[in-house]
Amino acid sequence: MRSSGGRRLNNPKKVLCCNVTFLDDAVATYEIPKDAKGEVLFQSVVRSLDLSSESKYFGLLFTDQYDFPLWLDHDKKIRSQLKWEPPYKFQFRVKYYVSEPGSMLSEELTRYQFVLQLKQDMFHQRLSCTFRTLALLASYIVQSELGDYDPTIHKAGYLREFKFVPNQPSDLESEIKELHAMHCGLTPEEVELKYLEKAKWLTAYGVDSRSVKDCHGLQLKLGIAPSGIQVYQGGSLLNTFEWPRITKLKFHQKKFIVKVQPKEPGSREQEHSFIIERTKHCKALWKICIEHHDFYKSLPPIDRTATLLRSTSQEETRETDNS
């Protein structure tokens, strides 16, 4: 049991019990003061993971009674955000994905957590790719965890303990085995960098999707991404509002509004409206987008430029793939 001050808080009436699930599916229980703000729990979590120096990329996620995912606000009391009795359940997650994780993340532990997050994104089908790319990414994970392939140790079925996708097919394991054998000599740090370099180019990398409707009632998805706010219909990307072009974000009741500076010089500012089912969730979506917009602006200019260049390259790749 862990507490915010590194000691057990013995009086159960004065503490909150919070269960946190990590990206490797381990669960830890934290006991914190009853009136503590979100920052207290978050700092306890990142200290236990030794991530304090790059904690800004992470957050604690919980779901409300409507199964809507919400980020724990560090500046508000935990009890004011979760309107039910503890123990409270949180997921430790990457909140802010970066466009160049290999160079923008300086700590090996931070990069490792990003790899774990992307592995989860793949398994839960938030991130998709071709069969070959999936096998390659999986082989990097295997090399990182098991080291070099050794036929005297790694017998038939040695990959069954790994779960990369639901209902994992046997032909995928055969492909992973072949690729694993090709990574001889690579260290965990080296293959994790290769993993991030490959994963960052996937179409839905770092996209947090939320269900919305347009003003005509058409069902859409808004994706909060490293490059900006993306609009999807079905599985097709309709539009991207890059963070530098967004001039205003606001909401009114169930309507979420994005104002965007057009790419063509001299054109008028464009306004895009989306409808969310509940007012509370509309406000939450607005807050998430504000936080991501502020995070993007806080990046050094060279990293902001890299984000935009990669976003443009992805758009060109999609157009080529669809042609």
C-alpha positions as MATLAB code, in Angstrom:
seq = 'MRSSGGRRLNNPKKVLCCNVTFLDDAVATYEIPKDAKGEVLFQSVVRSLDLSSESKYFGLLFTDQYDFPLWLDHDKKIRSQLKWEPPYKFQFRVKYYVSEPGSMLSEELTRYQFVLQLKQDMFHQRLSCTFRTLALLASYIVQSELGDYDPTIHKAGYLREFKFVPNQPSDLESEIKELHAMHCGLTPEEVELKYLEKAKWLTAYGVDSRSVKDCHGLQLKLGIAPSGIQVYQGGSLLNTFEWPRITKLKFHQKKFIVKVQPKEPGSREQEHSFIIERTKHCKALWKICIEHHDFYKSLPPIDRTATLLRSTSQEETRETDNS';
ca = [
       0.000    0.000    0.000;
       1.321    3.442   -0.875;
       0.375    6.880    0.414;
       1.133   10.386   -0.836;
       3.744   10.963    1.870;
       5.439    7.590    1.618;
       3.701    6.263    4.774;
       0.452    4.491    5.545;
      -2.433    6.756    6.543;
      -4.071    4.655    9.248;
      -7.389    6.390    9.863;
      -9.755    5.066    7.114;
     -12.157    7.975    7.649;
      -9.491   10.460    6.589;
      -8.206    8.758    3.453;
      -9.313    7.953   -0.068;
      -8.517    4.549   -1.488;
      -7.517    4.802   -5.169;
      -6.706    1.818   -7.371;
      -4.506    2.645  -10.354;
      -4.043    0.286  -13.296;
      -0.731    0.745  -15.080;
       0.122    0.209  -18.725;
       1.539   -3.240  -18.001;
      -1.834   -4.132  -16.375;
      -0.367   -4.136  -12.854;
      -2.593   -2.532  -10.217;
      -1.466   -0.503   -7.200;
      -3.486    0.970   -4.354;
      -2.783    4.482   -3.081;
      -4.144    5.923    0.138;
      -4.266    9.709    0.070;
      -5.831   12.386    2.274;
      -9.604   12.604    1.916;
      -9.636   16.196    0.654;
      -6.586   15.845   -1.600;
      -6.534   17.341   -5.069;
      -5.789   15.305   -8.162;
      -2.170   16.501   -8.166;
      -1.475   14.605   -4.939;
      -2.497   11.260   -6.391;
      -0.808   11.941   -9.724;
       2.513   12.834   -8.114;
       2.340    9.697   -5.955;
       1.868    7.613   -9.090;
       4.662    9.174  -11.164;
       7.086    8.990   -8.230;
       6.445    5.270   -7.899;
       7.225    4.869  -11.614;
      10.265    7.177  -11.467;
       8.733    9.391  -14.159;
       8.776   12.714  -12.332;
      11.102   14.429  -14.826;
       8.743   13.811  -17.785;
       5.422   13.423  -16.014;
       3.785   16.098  -18.209;
       3.025   13.527  -20.928;
       0.857   11.359  -18.665;
      -2.449   11.502  -16.860;
      -4.965    9.497  -14.850;
      -8.106    8.492  -16.691;
     -11.444    7.460  -15.208;
     -14.917    6.880  -16.639;
     -18.137    8.414  -15.397;
     -21.507    6.699  -14.980;
     -22.121    7.052  -18.738;
     -18.818    5.310  -19.566;
     -17.386    8.611  -20.841;
     -13.590    8.825  -20.310;
     -12.404   11.816  -18.292;
      -8.965   12.979  -17.214;
      -8.418   13.629  -13.530;
      -8.046   17.382  -12.987;
      -4.923   18.081  -10.921;
      -6.282   21.346   -9.518;
      -9.591   20.039   -8.158;
     -10.379   17.781   -5.243;
     -10.683   14.157   -6.283;
     -13.985   13.733   -4.431;
     -15.518   16.631   -6.381;
     -14.733   14.889   -9.687;
     -15.893   11.354   -8.898;
     -19.448   11.490   -7.609;
     -19.522    8.026   -6.095;
     -18.029    6.210   -3.136;
     -14.413    4.992   -3.156;
     -12.405    2.961   -3.854;
     -11.840    4.976   -7.021;
     -10.466    3.349  -10.153;
      -8.020    5.089  -12.492;
      -5.940    4.146  -15.500;
      -2.437    5.541  -15.869;
      -2.207    6.589  -19.516;
      -0.278    8.678  -21.997;
      -2.277   11.887  -22.283;
      -0.103   13.872  -24.671;
       1.413   11.862  -27.506;
       4.294   13.564  -29.262;
       5.008   13.549  -32.981;
       8.666   12.551  -32.563;
       8.807   10.313  -29.481;
      12.309    9.056  -30.224;
      13.860   12.530  -30.034;
      11.366   14.512  -27.944;
      11.353   12.046  -25.021;
      14.684   12.193  -23.228;
      14.195    9.435  -20.627;
      14.300    5.714  -21.438;
      11.574    5.031  -18.843;
       9.283    7.543  -20.538;
       9.820    5.928  -23.938;
       9.116    2.522  -22.407;
       5.761    3.766  -21.084;
       4.934    5.120  -24.558;
       5.686    1.685  -26.048;
       3.390    0.038  -23.490;
       0.664    2.573  -24.314;
       0.930    1.960  -28.051;
       0.878   -1.792  -27.462;
      -2.406   -1.319  -25.572;
      -3.747    0.971  -28.296;
      -3.052   -1.789  -30.814;
      -4.659   -4.517  -28.721;
      -7.801   -2.452  -28.046;
      -7.981   -1.520  -31.745;
      -7.555    2.203  -31.204;
      -4.574    1.823  -33.518;
      -4.549   -0.329  -36.637;
      -1.976   -1.286  -39.250;
      -1.129   -3.895  -41.860;
      -0.381   -7.498  -40.912;
       3.324   -7.035  -41.697;
       3.633   -3.853  -39.637;
       1.823   -5.484  -36.720;
       4.240   -8.427  -36.832;
       7.245   -6.090  -36.975;
       6.059   -4.003  -34.021;
       5.296   -7.160  -32.054;
       8.746   -8.571  -32.817;
      10.314   -5.451  -31.305;
       8.351   -6.054  -28.100;
       9.496   -9.682  -28.007;
      13.142   -8.699  -28.546;
      12.870   -6.112  -25.783;
      11.421   -8.578  -23.269;
      13.127  -11.867  -24.211;
      16.355  -10.754  -25.838;
      17.925  -12.525  -28.810;
      16.087  -15.423  -30.399;
      17.599  -18.761  -29.354;
      16.073  -21.909  -30.886;
      17.289  -23.971  -27.938;
      15.273  -21.811  -25.555;
      12.460  -20.412  -27.661;
      10.585  -23.569  -28.576;
       7.308  -23.838  -30.491;
       4.590  -21.769  -28.830;
       6.965  -19.458  -26.960;
       4.976  -16.444  -28.174;
       1.656  -17.579  -26.717;
       2.249  -15.572  -23.549;
       2.194  -12.364  -25.626;
      -1.151  -10.867  -26.648;
      -0.855   -8.254  -29.361;
      -4.366   -8.421  -30.843;
      -7.604  -10.155  -29.813;
      -7.926  -13.716  -31.121;
      -4.280  -13.684  -32.146;
      -3.818  -15.927  -35.222;
      -1.070  -18.552  -35.433;
       0.267  -17.155  -38.719;
       0.947  -13.853  -36.918;
       3.060  -15.699  -34.350;
       5.010  -17.388  -37.155;
       5.732  -14.017  -38.754;
       6.776  -12.522  -35.389;
       9.142  -15.440  -34.796;
      10.880  -14.887  -38.151;
      11.302  -11.168  -37.475;
      12.411  -11.749  -33.877;
      15.296  -13.868  -35.184;
      16.433  -10.883  -37.288;
      16.868   -8.546  -34.277;
      19.885  -10.353  -32.834;
      22.121   -8.020  -30.838;
      19.610   -5.204  -30.411;
      19.194   -3.910  -26.853;
      15.779   -3.137  -25.293;
      16.423    0.592  -25.684;
      17.313    0.181  -29.375;
      14.238   -1.858  -30.277;
      11.949    0.445  -28.303;
      13.268    3.382  -30.341;
      12.605    1.393  -33.519;
       9.092    0.627  -32.258;
       8.322    4.299  -31.655;
       9.828    5.348  -34.978;
       7.546    2.894  -36.799;
       4.392    3.471  -34.736;
       4.452    7.279  -35.014;
       3.587    7.013  -38.738;
       0.417    4.991  -38.229;
      -2.722    6.887  -39.214;
      -4.415    6.857  -35.791;
      -1.238    7.348  -33.740;
      -2.070    9.283  -30.593;
      -5.697    9.936  -31.577;
      -8.230   10.173  -28.732;
     -11.598    9.699  -30.467;
     -14.902   11.032  -29.135;
     -18.370   10.528  -30.654;
     -20.144   13.678  -31.905;
     -22.710   14.697  -34.518;
     -22.665   17.521  -37.024;
     -25.427   20.128  -37.203;
     -27.433   17.806  -39.499;
     -27.284   14.886  -37.070;
     -24.632   12.938  -38.982;
     -22.594   10.674  -36.689;
     -18.902   11.643  -36.606;
     -15.800   11.132  -34.514;
     -13.582   13.946  -33.296;
      -9.990   12.827  -32.852;
      -7.697   14.788  -30.563;
      -4.269   14.180  -32.083;
      -0.692   15.502  -31.784;
      -1.226   17.551  -34.953;
      -4.660   18.970  -34.124;
      -8.363   18.076  -34.080;
      -9.367   15.513  -36.686;
     -12.847   14.788  -38.035;
     -13.765   11.231  -39.039;
     -16.836    9.712  -40.647;
     -16.751    5.961  -40.357;
     -13.083    5.150  -40.806;
     -12.381    8.020  -43.208;
     -10.586   11.204  -42.225;
     -12.589   14.199  -43.447;
     -10.607   17.116  -42.059;
      -7.777   18.153  -39.753;
      -7.724   21.445  -37.873;
      -4.044   21.903  -37.026;
      -3.359   23.433  -33.631;
      -1.659   26.583  -35.020;
      -4.703   27.339  -37.215;
      -7.220   27.016  -34.372;
      -8.058   30.527  -33.202;
     -10.826   29.746  -30.723;
     -12.408   26.789  -28.918;
     -15.692   27.247  -27.115;
     -18.847   25.426  -26.088;
     -22.446   26.288  -25.354;
     -24.579   23.624  -23.713;
     -24.190   20.608  -26.051;
     -22.513   22.478  -28.917;
     -18.722   22.401  -29.302;
     -17.313   25.072  -31.639;
     -13.927   25.219  -33.360;
     -12.837   28.396  -35.131;
     -10.072   27.899  -37.687;
      -7.880   30.211  -39.721;
      -8.031   28.969  -43.347;
      -4.879   27.890  -45.151;
      -5.501   30.304  -48.028;
      -4.295   33.862  -47.240;
      -7.068   36.437  -47.200;
      -9.878   33.927  -46.627;
     -12.358   34.374  -43.795;
     -12.134   32.491  -40.526;
     -14.144   29.254  -40.566;
     -16.416   28.022  -37.773;
     -17.194   24.323  -37.293;
     -19.852   23.130  -34.835;
     -20.387   19.684  -33.350;
     -23.072   18.322  -31.055;
     -22.277   16.134  -28.026;
     -24.954   14.109  -26.278;
     -24.557   15.671  -22.815;
     -23.607   19.189  -21.718;
     -21.141   17.853  -19.131;
     -19.345   15.856  -21.812;
     -19.296   18.824  -24.164;
     -17.518   20.862  -21.505;
     -15.108   17.967  -20.896;
     -14.294   17.729  -24.623;
     -13.709   21.491  -24.763;
     -11.367   21.255  -21.744;
      -9.394   18.361  -23.269;
      -8.931   20.300  -26.505;
      -7.888   23.454  -24.637;
      -5.303   21.443  -22.690;
      -3.917   19.859  -25.864;
      -3.813   23.222  -27.631;
      -1.890   24.714  -24.702;
       0.440   21.716  -24.588;
       1.237   22.099  -28.291;
       1.998   25.796  -27.824;
       4.346   24.959  -24.928;
       6.564   22.814  -27.174;
       9.872   24.252  -28.409;
       9.507   25.745  -31.927;
      11.572   22.960  -33.519;
       9.205   20.312  -32.093;
       6.137   22.248  -33.240;
       7.601   22.388  -36.744;
       8.260   18.634  -36.667;
       4.638   18.020  -35.701;
       3.323   20.039  -38.630;
       5.724   18.466  -41.128;
       4.764   14.971  -40.012;
       1.062   15.848  -40.176;
       1.510   17.023  -43.773;
       3.440   13.881  -44.657;
       0.669   11.704  -43.206;
      -1.942   13.535  -45.264;
       0.084   12.938  -48.418;
       0.517    9.273  -47.485;
      -3.249    8.858  -47.038;
      -3.931   10.491  -50.397;
      -1.400    8.193  -52.067;
      -2.860    5.134  -50.347;
      -6.367    6.057  -51.461;
      -5.457    6.834  -55.065;
];
